[in-house]
Amino acid sequence: MRLRRSLITVAGAAVAALALSACAGPSSDSAEDTSAAGAAEGFPVTVDHAFGETVIEDAPERVATWGWGATEAAVAVGVYPVAIAEQVWTVGAGNYLPWVEAAYEEAGEELPTLISDPEGGATVPYEQFIEAEPDLILAPYSGLTEEQYDTLSEIAPVVAYPEAPWTTPWDQTIRITAEALGRADDGEGVLQGITDGLAEQAAEHPEFAGTTFAGVWDGDGFVYVYTAADSRIEVLTELGLEVAPSVSELDTSDGGFFYELSYEQLDRLEADVIVSYHNTKEEAEAFLAKPELQAIPAVAAGRVAQVYDPVTVSSVSPPTALSFDWEGGLPTLVEAIAGAVQQ
């Protein structure tokens, strides 16, 4: 399990992580129409990020993505990447995230090249980026190190995260991607649609207002607790939920998106509801029955909303521009939380 988005390793570390896109195939006329023509105004574009600033002189025609969410954000504003990071933990090597594949097929676009990423961003296959011949690499929600950023920048301009690895808010991932593509207005339109949808769900669940929660993934002798800096947690606050004060009180991550909490301290993780993420249904059921986890007050009281299986976990860890409405994803999690609140 991958930890960055999902919880732990991203290869088992959490689910939540990578998914992508940017400008159709090199021989596709429609690719030029959607990626260049519609985004020609407003260049050059300068994007500030954790490693400095990146200047994009002209509308990119061959976009590559790395990390999580940038592919979907690009597609949502009309740009189809030619190369994207594979999501091994989620769908296995050589496969596409279902919402990404569906978007390309519906648009009649050639599916992008998959860039190998078996370690959830720990290593970068520079040769594959070179072969893809990108004129822009988008990685606003990723784990790039400065060394990786510098090396990739020798291939093409790179847009990294604004502050820290794997902590870019879901809406900022969309906004940064749209800005880099010269489609800031389109990006705001996408965000408005998502925000309206979240507001509708919040209105349907007034019981969420003021309800505290904590997101966790069970480890071995400890649980991983997601901090408020994690996008999968932040998006739930859009529904009226509040991150439990105990999450920050116990936080040892020093600004990270998760931390380990030993079983001996579980009784201190006080929250109205626990949201737990799992690889399988069997693991989810085992979580509820595990004696040690009964020390968490909400678990003992049966107030637990669960998400399991790699694809479903990834769809909400965090949601992307294309997965907010994905069947079985966030809407199902919302209903699970509603059920837990009523316990």
C-alpha positions as CSV (number, residue, x, y, z in Angstrom):
1,M,0.0,0.0,0.0
2,R,1.4,3.4,-0.9
3,L,1.7,5.8,1.8
4,R,1.5,9.0,0.0
5,R,-2.0,9.0,-1.1
6,S,-3.2,5.8,0.3
7,L,-1.5,5.6,3.5
8,I,1.7,4.1,3.4
9,T,3.9,3.3,0.7
10,V,2.0,4.0,-2.2
11,A,2.8,0.7,-3.2
12,G,1.1,-0.2,-0.3
13,A,1.5,3.1,1.1
14,A,-1.7,4.6,0.8
15,V,-4.0,4.9,-1.7
16,A,-4.4,7.8,-2.8
17,A,-2.1,8.4,-5.3
18,L,-1.2,8.9,-9.0
19,A,-3.4,9.3,-12.1
20,L,-2.8,11.6,-15.1
21,S,-2.8,13.3,-18.6
22,A,-1.9,16.1,-21.1
23,C,-1.9,16.3,-24.9
24,A,-3.0,13.6,-27.3
25,G,-0.8,11.7,-29.6
26,P,1.9,13.2,-31.8
27,S,0.1,12.3,-35.0
28,S,-3.3,13.3,-33.8
29,D,-4.7,16.5,-35.3
30,S,-7.3,16.7,-32.5
31,A,-4.4,16.8,-30.0
32,E,-3.0,19.9,-31.5
33,D,-6.5,21.5,-31.5
34,T,-7.2,20.7,-27.8
35,S,-3.7,21.3,-26.4
36,A,-2.4,24.2,-28.3
37,A,-5.0,26.2,-30.1
38,G,-7.3,26.5,-27.2
39,A,-4.5,27.5,-24.8
40,A,-2.5,29.8,-27.0
41,E,-3.4,33.0,-25.1
42,G,-1.5,34.1,-22.0
43,F,1.9,32.7,-22.7
44,P,4.6,32.8,-21.4
45,V,3.2,31.5,-18.1
46,T,5.3,31.5,-14.9
47,V,4.5,29.0,-12.1
48,D,6.1,29.3,-8.7
49,H,6.7,26.1,-6.8
50,A,8.9,24.6,-4.0
51,F,12.0,24.5,-6.2
52,G,11.7,28.0,-7.6
53,E,9.8,29.0,-10.7
54,T,9.1,27.5,-14.1
55,V,8.5,29.6,-17.2
56,I,6.5,28.0,-19.9
57,E,7.1,30.0,-23.1
58,D,4.5,28.6,-25.4
59,A,1.3,26.5,-25.2
60,P,2.6,22.9,-24.7
61,E,1.8,20.3,-27.3
62,R,3.2,17.2,-25.6
63,V,2.5,17.1,-21.9
64,A,3.7,14.4,-19.5
65,T,2.5,14.0,-15.9
66,W,4.0,12.5,-12.8
67,G,2.5,11.9,-9.4
68,W,-1.3,12.1,-8.8
69,G,-4.1,14.1,-10.2
70,A,-2.4,16.2,-12.8
71,T,-3.5,13.9,-15.6
72,E,-7.1,14.2,-14.7
73,A,-6.8,18.0,-14.2
74,A,-5.3,18.3,-17.7
75,V,-8.0,16.2,-19.3
76,A,-10.7,18.1,-17.5
77,V,-9.5,21.4,-19.1
78,G,-9.3,19.7,-22.5
79,V,-5.6,18.7,-22.7
80,Y,-4.7,15.0,-23.1
81,P,-1.2,14.0,-21.9
82,V,1.0,11.9,-24.2
83,A,2.7,10.2,-21.2
84,I,1.5,9.5,-17.7
85,A,2.8,7.6,-14.6
86,E,1.5,4.1,-14.3
87,Q,-0.5,3.3,-11.1
88,V,0.9,-0.1,-10.2
89,W,-0.7,-0.4,-6.8
90,T,-4.1,0.7,-8.0
91,V,-4.6,-1.1,-11.3
92,G,-1.3,-3.0,-11.9
93,A,1.4,-2.4,-14.4
94,G,0.2,-1.7,-18.0
95,N,-3.3,-0.7,-17.0
96,Y,-5.1,2.7,-16.8
97,L,-7.1,4.1,-14.1
98,P,-10.8,3.5,-15.1
99,W,-11.8,7.2,-15.1
100,V,-8.7,8.2,-17.1
101,E,-9.2,5.5,-19.7
102,A,-12.9,6.3,-20.0
103,A,-12.1,10.0,-20.5
104,Y,-9.7,9.3,-23.4
105,E,-12.0,6.8,-25.0
106,E,-15.0,9.2,-24.8
107,A,-12.9,11.9,-26.4
108,G,-11.6,9.6,-29.1
109,E,-8.0,10.3,-28.0
110,E,-5.2,7.8,-28.2
111,L,-4.3,6.4,-24.8
112,P,-1.1,7.9,-23.4
113,T,2.2,6.1,-22.9
114,L,2.6,4.7,-19.4
115,I,5.8,5.7,-17.6
116,S,6.9,3.0,-15.2
117,D,6.5,3.8,-11.5
118,P,6.7,0.7,-9.5
119,E,7.9,2.5,-6.4
120,G,5.3,5.2,-6.2
121,G,7.7,8.1,-7.2
122,A,10.7,7.0,-5.3
123,T,12.7,6.7,-8.5
124,V,12.1,8.4,-11.8
125,P,12.7,6.7,-15.2
126,Y,14.4,9.6,-17.0
127,E,15.0,7.6,-20.1
128,Q,11.2,7.0,-20.6
129,F,10.6,10.7,-20.2
130,I,13.2,11.4,-22.8
131,E,11.5,8.9,-25.2
132,A,8.1,10.6,-24.6
133,E,9.6,13.9,-25.9
134,P,7.4,16.2,-23.6
135,D,7.5,19.9,-23.8
136,L,6.1,20.2,-20.3
137,I,6.1,17.9,-17.3
138,L,3.4,18.4,-14.7
139,A,4.0,17.1,-11.1
140,P,2.1,19.5,-8.8
141,Y,1.1,16.6,-6.5
142,S,4.1,14.3,-6.3
143,G,7.1,13.4,-4.2
144,L,9.8,14.8,-6.5
145,T,13.1,15.5,-4.8
146,E,15.1,18.5,-5.8
147,E,17.6,16.3,-7.5
148,Q,14.8,14.6,-9.5
149,Y,13.3,17.9,-10.4
150,D,16.7,19.3,-11.6
151,T,17.3,16.2,-13.8
152,L,13.8,16.3,-15.3
153,S,14.2,20.0,-16.0
154,E,17.0,19.1,-18.4
155,I,14.3,17.2,-20.4
156,A,11.5,19.8,-20.3
157,P,10.1,22.5,-18.0
158,V,8.8,20.9,-14.8
159,V,6.0,22.2,-12.6
160,A,6.5,20.8,-9.0
161,Y,4.4,21.1,-5.9
162,P,4.0,24.5,-4.2
163,E,5.2,23.5,-0.7
164,A,5.9,20.0,0.4
165,P,5.7,16.5,-1.2
166,W,2.3,14.9,-1.4
167,T,0.5,17.8,0.4
168,T,-0.9,19.9,-2.5
169,P,-4.6,20.4,-1.9
170,W,-6.8,18.8,-4.5
171,D,-8.1,22.1,-5.8
172,Q,-4.7,23.5,-6.1
173,T,-3.6,20.5,-8.2
174,I,-6.3,21.4,-10.6
175,R,-5.6,25.1,-10.5
176,I,-1.9,24.8,-10.9
177,T,-2.3,22.4,-13.8
178,A,-4.8,24.6,-15.6
179,E,-2.5,27.6,-15.1
180,A,0.5,25.8,-16.5
181,L,-1.5,24.9,-19.6
182,G,-2.8,28.4,-20.2
183,R,-6.3,27.4,-19.3
184,A,-6.8,29.0,-15.9
185,D,-10.4,30.1,-16.7
186,D,-11.3,26.5,-17.7
187,G,-9.7,25.3,-14.4
188,E,-11.9,27.6,-12.4
189,G,-14.9,26.3,-14.2
190,V,-13.9,22.7,-13.3
191,L,-13.4,23.7,-9.7
192,Q,-16.8,25.5,-9.5
193,G,-18.5,22.4,-10.7
194,I,-16.8,20.3,-8.1
195,T,-17.4,22.8,-5.4
196,D,-21.1,23.0,-6.3
197,G,-21.3,19.2,-6.1
198,L,-19.7,19.1,-2.7
199,A,-22.0,21.8,-1.5
200,E,-25.0,19.7,-2.6
201,Q,-23.7,16.7,-0.7
202,A,-23.1,18.8,2.4
203,A,-26.7,20.1,2.2
204,E,-28.0,16.6,1.9
205,H,-26.1,15.7,5.1
206,P,-26.5,18.5,7.7
207,E,-25.5,16.0,10.3
208,F,-21.9,16.3,9.1
209,A,-21.6,19.9,10.3
210,G,-19.3,19.9,13.3
211,T,-18.8,16.1,13.3
212,T,-15.1,15.3,13.9
213,F,-13.2,12.6,12.1
214,A,-9.8,10.9,11.7
215,G,-8.6,9.0,8.7
216,V,-6.4,6.0,9.4
217,W,-4.7,2.9,7.9
218,D,-3.8,0.0,10.1
219,G,-0.2,-1.0,10.3
220,D,1.6,-3.6,12.4
221,G,1.6,-2.5,16.0
222,F,0.5,1.1,15.0
223,V,-1.9,2.9,12.7
224,Y,-1.1,5.5,10.1
225,V,-3.0,8.7,10.8
226,Y,-3.5,11.2,8.0
227,T,-3.0,14.8,9.0
228,A,-5.0,17.8,7.9
229,A,-2.3,18.4,5.3
230,D,-3.4,15.4,3.4
231,S,-5.8,16.1,0.5
232,R,-8.0,13.0,1.1
233,I,-8.7,14.5,4.5
234,E,-9.1,18.1,3.4
235,V,-11.7,17.3,0.8
236,L,-13.9,15.8,3.5
237,T,-14.0,19.1,5.4
238,E,-15.7,20.5,2.3
239,L,-18.7,18.4,3.4
240,G,-18.9,20.1,6.8
241,L,-16.8,17.5,8.7
242,E,-14.0,18.7,11.0
243,V,-10.6,17.1,11.5
244,A,-10.6,15.9,15.1
245,P,-8.3,18.0,17.4
246,S,-6.6,14.8,18.6
247,V,-5.2,14.3,15.1
248,S,-3.0,17.4,15.4
249,E,-2.4,16.9,19.1
250,L,-0.8,13.5,18.4
251,D,0.9,14.6,15.2
252,T,4.6,13.7,15.0
253,S,5.0,14.2,11.2
254,D,6.5,17.7,11.3
255,G,4.3,19.0,8.5
256,G,3.8,15.7,6.7
257,F,0.6,14.1,5.5
258,F,0.6,11.2,7.9
259,Y,2.3,9.9,11.1
260,E,2.5,6.6,12.9
261,L,0.5,6.2,16.2
262,S,1.3,3.2,18.3
263,Y,-1.4,0.8,19.6
264,E,-0.5,2.0,23.1
265,Q,-1.8,5.5,22.2
266,L,-4.9,4.6,20.3
267,D,-7.2,5.5,23.2
268,R,-6.1,9.1,22.7
269,L,-7.3,9.2,19.1
270,E,-10.7,10.7,19.9
271,A,-13.0,11.5,17.1
272,D,-16.8,11.2,16.4
273,V,-16.0,9.0,13.3
274,I,-13.1,7.0,12.0
275,V,-12.5,6.7,8.2
276,S,-10.4,3.7,7.5
277,Y,-8.7,2.7,4.3
278,H,-7.9,-0.9,3.3
279,N,-6.5,-3.1,0.5
280,T,-9.3,-5.6,0.6
281,K,-12.8,-6.2,2.1
282,E,-11.2,-8.9,4.3
283,E,-8.8,-6.4,5.7
284,A,-11.6,-4.0,6.4
285,E,-13.6,-6.6,8.3
286,A,-10.5,-7.6,10.2
287,F,-9.9,-4.0,11.2
288,L,-13.3,-3.9,12.9
289,A,-12.7,-7.1,14.8
290,K,-9.1,-6.5,15.9
291,P,-9.0,-6.3,19.7
292,E,-6.2,-3.7,19.8
293,L,-8.2,-1.3,17.7
294,Q,-11.1,-1.3,20.1
295,A,-9.0,1.2,22.1
296,I,-10.0,3.9,19.6
297,P,-13.3,5.2,21.0
298,A,-15.1,5.5,17.7
299,V,-14.1,2.0,16.6
300,A,-15.4,0.5,19.9
301,A,-18.7,2.4,19.3
302,G,-19.0,1.2,15.7
303,R,-18.7,4.6,14.2
304,V,-16.4,3.6,11.3
305,A,-16.7,4.4,7.6
306,Q,-14.6,2.1,5.5
307,V,-13.0,2.2,2.0
308,Y,-11.4,-0.8,0.5
309,D,-9.8,-2.2,-2.7
310,P,-7.1,-0.2,-4.5
311,V,-9.2,1.4,-7.2
312,T,-11.9,2.6,-4.8
313,V,-9.3,3.8,-2.3
314,S,-7.4,5.7,-5.0
315,S,-10.6,7.3,-6.3
316,V,-10.9,9.2,-2.9
317,S,-7.3,9.5,-2.0
318,P,-7.7,12.2,-2.9
319,P,-10.4,12.6,-5.5
320,T,-9.2,14.1,-8.8
321,A,-10.9,16.2,-11.4
322,L,-12.2,13.0,-13.1
323,S,-13.0,10.8,-10.0
324,F,-15.3,13.0,-7.9
325,D,-18.3,11.5,-9.5
326,W,-16.9,8.1,-10.2
327,E,-19.4,5.4,-9.2
328,G,-18.3,3.7,-6.0
329,G,-15.9,6.5,-5.1
330,L,-16.6,9.6,-3.1
331,P,-20.5,9.4,-3.2
332,T,-20.2,5.9,-1.6
333,L,-17.8,7.1,1.0
334,V,-20.2,10.0,1.9
335,E,-23.0,7.5,2.4
336,A,-20.7,5.3,4.6
337,I,-19.8,8.3,6.7
338,A,-23.5,9.2,7.0
339,G,-24.1,5.7,8.3
340,A,-21.2,5.9,10.8
341,V,-22.5,9.3,12.1
342,Q,-25.9,7.8,12.9
343,Q,-24.4,5.0,15.1
